[in-house]
């Protein structure tokens, strides 16, 4: 009786070999930077209205702190799009 263990070993290794080949192809562009997020433009009227609404909030409102963080993120996104 002939042993067919060798044939089964090759069949089990085939998916692993294919996965390694595909992974190697994907590594080619690893130095590409992620795209910058878009910066939404607001009209002056919208900005003035938002400033009035924020001014009406209590000084310790969580929304005020969150808006401050959002302003930092907008500055970072703007710097990403238009580097100096």
MOPAC internal coordinates of N, CA, C and O (Angstrom, degrees):
PM7 1SCF
backbone

  N    0.0000 0     0.00 0     0.00 0    0    0    0
  C    1.4493 1     0.00 0     0.00 0    1    0    0
  C    1.5276 1   108.88 1     0.00 0    2    1    0
  O    1.2310 1   121.41 1   -47.47 1    3    2    1
  N    1.3381 1   114.91 1   132.53 1    3    2    1
  C    1.4509 1   120.15 1  -178.40 1    5    3    2
  C    1.5250 1   110.56 1   -85.33 1    6    5    3
  O    1.2310 1   120.94 1   -35.42 1    7    6    5
  N    1.3053 1   115.81 1   144.58 1    7    6    5
  C    1.4608 1   120.74 1   176.20 1    9    7    6
  C    1.5308 1   109.62 1   -89.77 1   10    9    7
  O    1.2310 1   120.64 1   -46.67 1   11   10    9
  N    1.3339 1   116.38 1   133.33 1   11   10    9
  C    1.4685 1   119.70 1   178.61 1   13   11   10
  C    1.5377 1   111.27 1  -113.38 1   14   13   11
  O    1.2310 1   120.45 1  -155.29 1   15   14   13
  N    1.3197 1   116.74 1    24.71 1   15   14   13
  C    1.4684 1   121.54 1  -179.71 1   17   15   14
  C    1.5220 1   110.46 1   -60.97 1   18   17   15
  O    1.2310 1   120.49 1   140.98 1   19   18   17
  N    1.3093 1   116.66 1   -39.02 1   19   18   17
  C    1.4557 1   120.94 1  -178.61 1   21   19   18
  C    1.5351 1   111.22 1   -61.54 1   22   21   19
  O    1.2310 1   119.23 1   140.13 1   23   22   21
  N    1.2885 1   119.07 1   -39.87 1   23   22   21
  C    1.4702 1   122.04 1   178.92 1   25   23   22
  C    1.5228 1   110.83 1   -63.57 1   26   25   23
  O    1.2310 1   120.15 1   137.93 1   27   26   25
  N    1.3146 1   117.33 1   -42.07 1   27   26   25
  C    1.4591 1   121.10 1  -179.47 1   29   27   26
  C    1.5256 1   111.18 1   -68.20 1   30   29   27
  O    1.2310 1   119.92 1   145.63 1   31   30   29
  N    1.3109 1   117.76 1   -34.37 1   31   30   29
  C    1.4578 1   121.06 1   178.79 1   33   31   30
  C    1.5231 1   110.48 1   -63.75 1   34   33   31
  O    1.2310 1   120.10 1   137.87 1   35   34   33
  N    1.3124 1   117.41 1   -42.13 1   35   34   33
  C    1.4536 1   120.76 1   178.21 1   37   35   34
  C    1.5244 1   111.39 1   -64.99 1   38   37   35
  O    1.2310 1   120.38 1   140.67 1   39   38   37
  N    1.3306 1   116.88 1   -39.33 1   39   38   37
  C    1.4644 1   120.12 1   179.89 1   41   39   38
  C    1.5282 1   111.33 1   -66.23 1   42   41   39
  O    1.2310 1   120.48 1   143.42 1   43   42   41
  N    1.3338 1   116.69 1   -36.58 1   43   42   41
  C    1.4590 1   119.35 1   178.69 1   45   43   42
  C    1.5247 1   111.35 1   -72.53 1   46   45   43
  O    1.2310 1   119.73 1   150.61 1   47   46   45
  N    1.3018 1   118.11 1   -29.39 1   47   46   45
  C    1.4593 1   121.49 1  -178.52 1   49   47   46
  C    1.5268 1   112.42 1   -80.94 1   50   49   47
  O    1.2310 1   119.37 1   158.71 1   51   50   49
  N    1.3150 1   118.82 1   -21.29 1   51   50   49
  C    1.4662 1   122.05 1  -175.86 1   53   51   50
  C    1.5369 1   112.79 1   -58.15 1   54   53   51
  O    1.2310 1   118.28 1   132.91 1   55   54   53
  N    1.3458 1   120.88 1   -47.09 1   55   54   53
  C    1.4697 1   119.08 1   178.80 1   57   55   54
  C    1.5286 1   112.34 1   -62.69 1   58   57   55
  O    1.2310 1   120.19 1   143.57 1   59   58   57
  N    1.3230 1   117.24 1   -36.43 1   59   58   57
  C    1.4584 1   120.78 1   178.86 1   61   59   58
  C    1.5326 1   110.53 1   -64.66 1   62   61   59
  O    1.2310 1   120.33 1   136.17 1   63   62   61
  N    1.3052 1   116.98 1   -43.83 1   63   62   61
  C    1.4595 1   121.03 1   179.41 1   65   63   62
  C    1.5246 1   109.97 1   -63.37 1   66   65   63
  O    1.2310 1   120.32 1   136.03 1   67   66   65
  N    1.3344 1   116.99 1   -43.97 1   67   66   65
  C    1.4652 1   120.51 1   179.21 1   69   67   66
  C    1.5306 1   110.98 1   -62.10 1   70   69   67
  O    1.2310 1   120.25 1   138.44 1   71   70   69
  N    1.3256 1   117.13 1   -41.56 1   71   70   69
  C    1.4586 1   120.89 1   179.73 1   73   71   70
  C    1.5270 1   110.54 1   -63.64 1   74   73   71
  O    1.2310 1   119.73 1   138.30 1   75   74   73
  N    1.3143 1   118.12 1   -41.70 1   75   74   73
  C    1.4602 1   121.17 1   178.51 1   77   75   74
  C    1.5208 1   111.58 1   -64.14 1   78   77   75
  O    1.2310 1   119.88 1   139.64 1   79   78   77
  N    1.3180 1   117.83 1   -40.36 1   79   78   77
  C    1.4593 1   120.69 1   177.78 1   81   79   78
  C    1.5269 1   110.79 1   -62.94 1   82   81   79
  O    1.2310 1   120.52 1   135.32 1   83   82   81
  N    1.3185 1   116.61 1   -44.68 1   83   82   81
  C    1.4590 1   119.98 1  -179.17 1   85   83   82
  C    1.5240 1   111.52 1   -66.54 1   86   85   83
  O    1.2310 1   120.06 1   142.31 1   87   86   85
  N    1.3091 1   117.49 1   -37.69 1   87   86   85
  C    1.4585 1   121.08 1   178.32 1   89   87   86
  C    1.5174 1   110.43 1   -65.36 1   90   89   87
  O    1.2310 1   120.22 1   139.45 1   91   90   89
  N    1.3002 1   117.18 1   -40.55 1   91   90   89
  C    1.4575 1   120.54 1   179.50 1   93   91   90
  C    1.5231 1   110.69 1   -62.61 1   94   93   91
  O    1.2310 1   119.76 1   142.86 1   95   94   93
  N    1.3150 1   118.07 1   -37.14 1   95   94   93
  C    1.4647 1   120.81 1   178.61 1   97   95   94
  C    1.5232 1   110.86 1   -67.60 1   98   97   95
  O    1.2310 1   120.04 1   144.32 1   99   98   97
  N    1.3046 1   117.54 1   -35.68 1   99   98   97
  C    1.4595 1   121.61 1  -177.07 1  101   99   98
  C    1.5157 1   112.13 1   -72.20 1  102  101   99
  O    1.2310 1   119.15 1   160.76 1  103  102  101
  N    1.3064 1   119.23 1   -19.24 1  103  102  101
  C    1.4525 1   122.02 1  -176.27 1  105  103  102
  C    1.5274 1   112.33 1   -78.23 1  106  105  103
  O    1.2310 1   119.17 1   171.00 1  107  106  105
  N    1.3051 1   119.19 1    -9.00 1  107  106  105
  C    1.4497 1   122.13 1  -174.73 1  109  107  106
  C    1.5115 1   114.67 1   -57.92 1  110  109  107
  O    1.2310 1   118.95 1   139.49 1  111  110  109
  N    1.3117 1   119.61 1   -40.51 1  111  110  109
  C    1.4532 1   121.85 1  -175.83 1  113  111  110
  C    1.5048 1   113.75 1  -105.67 1  114  113  111
  O    1.2310 1   119.37 1  -138.83 1  115  114  113
  N    1.2940 1   118.81 1    41.17 1  115  114  113
  C    1.4576 1   120.35 1  -174.96 1  117  115  114
  C    1.5166 1   113.08 1   -74.34 1  118  117  115
  O    1.2310 1   119.25 1   163.92 1  119  118  117
  N    1.3377 1   119.04 1   -16.08 1  119  118  117
  C    1.4497 1   120.48 1  -179.39 1  121  119  118
  C    1.5305 1   113.07 1   -92.21 1  122  121  119
  O    1.2310 1   120.00 1  -173.79 1  123  122  121
  N    1.3179 1   117.61 1     6.21 1  123  122  121
  C    1.4592 1   121.77 1   179.52 1  125  123  122
  C    1.5276 1   108.78 1   -77.24 1  126  125  123
  O    1.2310 1   120.61 1   -47.14 1  127  126  125
  N    1.3398 1   116.45 1   132.86 1  127  126  125
  C    1.4617 1   120.61 1  -179.46 1  129  127  126
  C    1.5219 1   110.80 1   -78.82 1  130  129  127
  O    1.2310 1   121.11 1   -28.60 1  131  130  129
  N    1.3152 1   115.49 1   151.40 1  131  130  129
  C    1.4644 1   120.30 1   176.77 1  133  131  130
  C    1.5233 1   108.95 1   -66.77 1  134  133  131
  O    1.2310 1   119.81 1   -33.04 1  135  134  133
  N    1.3148 1   117.97 1   146.96 1  135  134  133
  C    1.4582 1   119.58 1  -179.89 1  137  135  134
  C    1.5294 1   111.08 1   -66.40 1  138  137  135
  O    1.2310 1   121.10 1   -30.84 1  139  138  137
  N    1.3027 1   115.50 1   149.16 1  139  138  137
  C    1.4651 1   120.50 1   179.86 1  141  139  138
  C    1.5302 1   109.46 1   -74.05 1  142  141  139
  O    1.2310 1   120.21 1   -37.57 1  143  142  141
  N    1.3169 1   117.21 1   142.43 1  143  142  141
  C    1.4682 1   119.16 1   177.06 1  145  143  142
  C    1.5259 1   109.76 1   -71.96 1  146  145  143
  O    1.2310 1   120.20 1   -28.69 1  147  146  145
  N    1.3203 1   117.22 1   151.31 1  147  146  145
  C    1.4688 1   119.37 1   179.25 1  149  147  146
  C    1.5245 1   110.86 1   -71.67 1  150  149  147
  O    1.2310 1   121.06 1   -31.32 1  151  150  149
  N    1.3291 1   115.58 1   148.68 1  151  150  149
  C    1.4570 1   121.47 1   176.28 1  153  151  150
  C    1.5206 1   107.03 1  -106.68 1  154  153  151
  O    1.2310 1   120.91 1   -62.56 1  155  154  153
  N    1.3238 1   115.87 1   117.44 1  155  154  153
  C    1.4661 1   121.05 1  -179.37 1  157  155  154
  C    1.5244 1   108.63 1   -73.37 1  158  157  155
  O    1.2310 1   120.84 1   -46.71 1  159  158  157
  N    1.3183 1   116.00 1   133.29 1  159  158  157
  C    1.4711 1   120.98 1   177.89 1  161  159  158
  C    1.5250 1   109.02 1   -93.79 1  162  161  159
  O    1.2310 1   120.83 1   -46.48 1  163  162  161
  N    1.3394 1   116.02 1   133.52 1  163  162  161
  C    1.4618 1   121.75 1   177.26 1  165  163  162
  C    1.5209 1   108.65 1  -114.02 1  166  165  163
  O    1.2310 1   120.84 1   -36.32 1  167  166  165
  N    1.3251 1   116.01 1   143.68 1  167  166  165
  C    1.4612 1   119.68 1   178.28 1  169  167  166
  C    1.5296 1   109.46 1   -70.54 1  170  169  167
  O    1.2310 1   121.22 1   -17.38 1  171  170  169
  N    1.3320 1   115.28 1   162.62 1  171  170  169
  C    1.4772 1   119.37 1   178.22 1  173  171  170
  C    1.5287 1   110.60 1   -61.54 1  174  173  171
  O    1.2310 1   120.27 1   144.20 1  175  174  173
  N    1.3252 1   117.09 1   -35.80 1  175  174  173
  C    1.4648 1   120.63 1   178.98 1  177  175  174
  C    1.5290 1   110.63 1   -64.58 1  178  177  175
  O    1.2310 1   120.72 1   137.80 1  179  178  177
  N    1.3428 1   116.23 1   -42.20 1  179  178  177
  C    1.4698 1   119.43 1   177.65 1  181  179  178
  C    1.5245 1   110.79 1   -64.00 1  182  181  179
  O    1.2310 1   120.30 1   139.14 1  183  182  181
  N    1.3185 1   117.02 1   -40.86 1  183  182  181
  C    1.4674 1   120.93 1  -179.84 1  185  183  182
  C    1.5289 1   110.75 1   -65.33 1  186  185  183
  O    1.2310 1   120.38 1   139.30 1  187  186  185
  N    1.3417 1   116.88 1   -40.70 1  187  186  185
  C    1.4671 1   120.62 1   179.20 1  189  187  186
  C    1.5199 1   110.53 1   -65.56 1  190  189  187
  O    1.2310 1   120.46 1   138.63 1  191  190  189
  N    1.3254 1   116.73 1   -41.37 1  191  190  189
  C    1.4687 1   120.41 1   179.19 1  193  191  190
  C    1.5282 1   110.42 1   -64.15 1  194  193  191
  O    1.2310 1   120.38 1   136.82 1  195  194  193
  N    1.3323 1   116.87 1   -43.18 1  195  194  193
  C    1.4641 1   120.74 1   178.84 1  197  195  194
  C    1.5269 1   110.78 1   -62.92 1  198  197  195
  O    1.2310 1   120.38 1   139.27 1  199  198  197
  N    1.3269 1   116.89 1   -40.73 1  199  198  197
  C    1.4654 1   120.25 1   179.11 1  201  199  198
  C    1.5261 1   111.17 1   -62.53 1  202  201  199
  O    1.2310 1   120.44 1   139.92 1  203  202  201
  N    1.3370 1   116.77 1   -40.08 1  203  202  201
  C    1.4678 1   120.53 1   177.32 1  205  203  202
  C    1.5269 1   110.99 1   -64.01 1  206  205  203
  O    1.2310 1   120.39 1   137.16 1  207  206  205
  N    1.3343 1   116.87 1   -42.84 1  207  206  205
  C    1.4537 1   120.58 1  -179.27 1  209  207  206
  C    1.5337 1   111.34 1   -66.33 1  210  209  207
  O    1.2310 1   120.13 1   140.96 1  211  210  209
  N    1.3319 1   117.36 1   -39.04 1  211  210  209
  C    1.4609 1   120.75 1   179.26 1  213  211  210
  C    1.5258 1   109.84 1   -68.63 1  214  213  211
  O    1.2310 1   120.51 1   141.00 1  215  214  213
  N    1.3290 1   116.63 1   -39.00 1  215  214  213
  C    1.4731 1   119.91 1   179.26 1  217  215  214
  C    1.5220 1   111.24 1   -63.56 1  218  217  215
  O    1.2310 1   119.50 1   150.67 1  219  218  217
  N    1.3136 1   118.56 1   -29.33 1  219  218  217
  C    1.4598 1   122.11 1  -179.75 1  221  219  218
  C    1.5331 1   112.77 1   -77.12 1  222  221  219
  O    1.2310 1   120.20 1   166.12 1  223  222  221
  N    1.3296 1   117.23 1   -13.88 1  223  222  221
  C    1.4643 1   120.87 1  -179.42 1  225  223  222
  C    1.5264 1   110.49 1   -77.08 1  226  225  223
  O    1.2310 1   120.57 1   -25.71 1  227  226  225
  N    1.3403 1   116.51 1   154.29 1  227  226  225
  C    1.4673 1   118.56 1   173.58 1  229  227  226
  C    1.5350 1   109.47 1   -63.37 1  230  229  227
  O    1.2310 1   120.55 1   -31.23 1  231  230  229
  N    1.3164 1   116.55 1   148.77 1  231  230  229
  C    1.4592 1   122.04 1  -176.18 1  233  231  230
  C    1.5163 1   114.82 1   -58.53 1  234  233  231
  O    1.2310 1   120.01 1   152.73 1  235  234  233
  N    1.3063 1   117.59 1   -27.27 1  235  234  233
  C    1.4648 1   120.75 1  -177.27 1  237  235  234
  C    1.5290 1   112.65 1   -99.64 1  238  237  235
  O    1.2310 1   120.45 1  -164.31 1  239  238  237
  N    1.3245 1   116.74 1    15.69 1  239  238  237
  C    1.4636 1   120.31 1  -178.95 1  241  239  238
  C    1.5293 1   109.57 1   -66.24 1  242  241  239
  O    1.2310 1   120.68 1   -41.95 1  243  242  241
  N    1.3060 1   116.31 1   138.05 1  243  242  241
  C    1.4585 1   122.17 1  -179.28 1  245  243  242
  C    1.5256 1   111.23 1   -63.66 1  246  245  243
  O    1.2310 1   120.49 1   147.88 1  247  246  245
  N    1.3178 1   116.66 1   -32.12 1  247  246  245
  C    1.4575 1   120.50 1  -179.26 1  249  247  246
  C    1.5315 1   110.40 1   -61.31 1  250  249  247
  O    1.2310 1   119.84 1   144.95 1  251  250  249
  N    1.3198 1   117.90 1   -35.05 1  251  250  249
  C    1.4607 1   121.52 1   179.23 1  253  251  250
  C    1.5244 1   109.70 1   -62.85 1  254  253  251
  O    1.2310 1   120.08 1   135.80 1  255  254  253
  N    1.3203 1   117.46 1   -44.20 1  255  254  253
  C    1.4706 1   121.33 1   178.48 1  257  255  254
  C    1.5246 1   110.87 1   -65.21 1  258  257  255
  O    1.2310 1   120.43 1   139.47 1  259  258  257
  N    1.3249 1   116.78 1   -40.53 1  259  258  257
  C    1.4641 1   120.64 1   179.78 1  261  259  258
  C    1.5255 1   110.60 1   -65.57 1  262  261  259
  O    1.2310 1   119.95 1   141.15 1  263  262  261
  N    1.3217 1   117.70 1   -38.85 1  263  262  261
  C    1.4577 1   120.48 1   177.97 1  265  263  262
  C    1.5257 1   111.27 1   -65.63 1  266  265  263
  O    1.2310 1   120.57 1   146.09 1  267  266  265
  N    1.3123 1   116.52 1   -33.91 1  267  266  265
  C    1.4626 1   120.21 1   176.03 1  269  267  266
  C    1.5293 1   110.70 1   -63.89 1  270  269  267
  O    1.2310 1   120.83 1   136.42 1  271  270  269
  N    1.3179 1   116.02 1   -43.58 1  271  270  269
  C    1.4683 1   120.24 1   176.86 1  273  271  270
  C    1.5228 1   110.67 1   -63.41 1  274  273  271
  O    1.2310 1   120.34 1   140.99 1  275  274  273
  N    1.3248 1   116.95 1   -39.01 1  275  274  273
  C    1.4595 1   121.85 1   179.45 1  277  275  274
  C    1.5300 1   110.40 1   -63.99 1  278  277  275
  O    1.2310 1   120.54 1   142.46 1  279  278  277
  N    1.3263 1   116.57 1   -37.54 1  279  278  277
  C    1.4696 1   119.97 1   178.31 1  281  279  278
  C    1.5260 1   110.64 1   -63.08 1  282  281  279
  O    1.2310 1   120.23 1   140.88 1  283  282  281
  N    1.3261 1   117.17 1   -39.12 1  283  282  281
  C    1.4657 1   120.85 1   177.83 1  285  283  282
  C    1.5278 1   109.90 1   -64.51 1  286  285  283
  O    1.2310 1   120.05 1   136.38 1  287  286  285
  N    1.3264 1   117.51 1   -43.62 1  287  286  285
  C    1.4631 1   120.90 1   178.71 1  289  287  286
  C    1.5282 1   111.57 1   -62.41 1  290  289  287
  O    1.2310 1   120.20 1   140.57 1  291  290  289
  N    1.3217 1   117.22 1   -39.43 1  291  290  289
  C    1.4715 1   120.55 1   177.47 1  293  291  290
  C    1.5192 1   110.78 1   -63.76 1  294  293  291
  O    1.2310 1   120.32 1   138.82 1  295  294  293
  N    1.3322 1   117.00 1   -41.18 1  295  294  293
  C    1.4677 1   119.99 1   178.15 1  297  295  294
  C    1.5268 1   110.86 1   -63.64 1  298  297  295
  O    1.2310 1   120.52 1   139.54 1  299  298  297
  N    1.3312 1   116.60 1   -40.46 1  299  298  297
  C    1.4684 1   120.23 1   178.99 1  301  299  298
  C    1.5265 1   111.22 1   -66.06 1  302  301  299
  O    1.2310 1   120.26 1   139.02 1  303  302  301
  N    1.3233 1   117.10 1   -40.98 1  303  302  301
  C    1.4656 1   120.54 1   178.94 1  305  303  302
  C    1.5249 1   110.69 1   -66.55 1  306  305  303
  O    1.2310 1   120.52 1   141.97 1  307  306  305
  N    1.3198 1   116.61 1   -38.03 1  307  306  305
  C    1.4553 1   120.82 1   178.83 1  309  307  306
  C    1.5274 1   109.87 1   -66.60 1  310  309  307
  O    1.2310 1   119.95 1   140.04 1  311  310  309
  N    1.3250 1   117.70 1   -39.96 1  311  310  309
  C    1.4641 1   121.65 1   178.21 1  313  311  310
  C    1.5213 1   110.73 1   -66.97 1  314  313  311
  O    1.2310 1   120.10 1   146.61 1  315  314  313
  N    1.3225 1   117.41 1   -33.39 1  315  314  313
  C    1.4544 1   122.05 1   178.29 1  317  315  314
  C    1.5248 1   110.69 1   -65.69 1  318  317  315
  O    1.2310 1   120.65 1   137.89 1  319  318  317
  N    1.3206 1   116.37 1   -42.11 1  319  318  317
  C    1.4585 1   121.61 1  -178.96 1  321  319  318
  C    1.5209 1   112.30 1   -73.61 1  322  321  319
  O    1.2310 1   120.58 1   140.16 1  323  322  321
  N    1.3119 1   116.50 1   -39.84 1  323  322  321
  C    1.4582 1   121.44 1  -175.33 1  325  323  322
  C    1.5266 1   109.96 1  -124.94 1  326  325  323
  O    1.2310 1   120.12 1  -105.62 1  327  326  325
  N    1.3452 1   117.38 1    74.38 1  327  326  325
  C    1.4717 1   119.02 1  -178.23 1  329  327  326
  C    1.5203 1   110.81 1   -63.38 1  330  329  327
  O    1.2310 1   121.44 1   -30.13 1  331  330  329
  N    1.3217 1   114.85 1   149.87 1  331  330  329
  C    1.4785 1   120.15 1  -178.35 1  333  331  330
  C    1.4906 1   111.38 1   -85.98 1  334  333  331
  O    1.2310 1   120.10 1   180.00 1  335  334  333

